[in-house]
């Protein structure tokens, strides 16, 4: 697929899946075997489109009005797409053991996705200020904060 077609696939994830909650789109745009690299997890998470749906459901349950806007995308000839995005949402449901705070949050990040045969098969996520967002929610369990800090300072922990 062309770089523009790959960018469109990744754009569908943010627009149709995250923003609109259309989980059926996940089956169309994710490979049957998917790898996620995300600071929320202790290492690469291998899974399926169903696992992607679970993650999106968790996000949309915690932030039912979540809105992610793509600020910039770059694609290369090796089927990779870099996306810089910003998001907003009111914290109305539990996430990562953090009870709803009803606080409106803003967050931004980058996702680096690799596609194979027109489907996303691997993604690396970086979200700025994840600790700051959690502190803003005023519900950050001490053990969770320690795990994030340790992961930042000593990724091997």
ABEGO torsion letter per residue (X at the ends): XBAAAAAAAAAAAAAAAAAAGBAAAAAAABBABBBBBBAABAEBBBBBAAAAAAAAAAAAAABAABBBBBABBBBBAAGBBBBBBBBBEBBABBBGGBBBAGBBBBBBBBBBBBBBGGBBABBBBBBBGAAAAAAAAGABBAAAAAAAAAAAABAAX
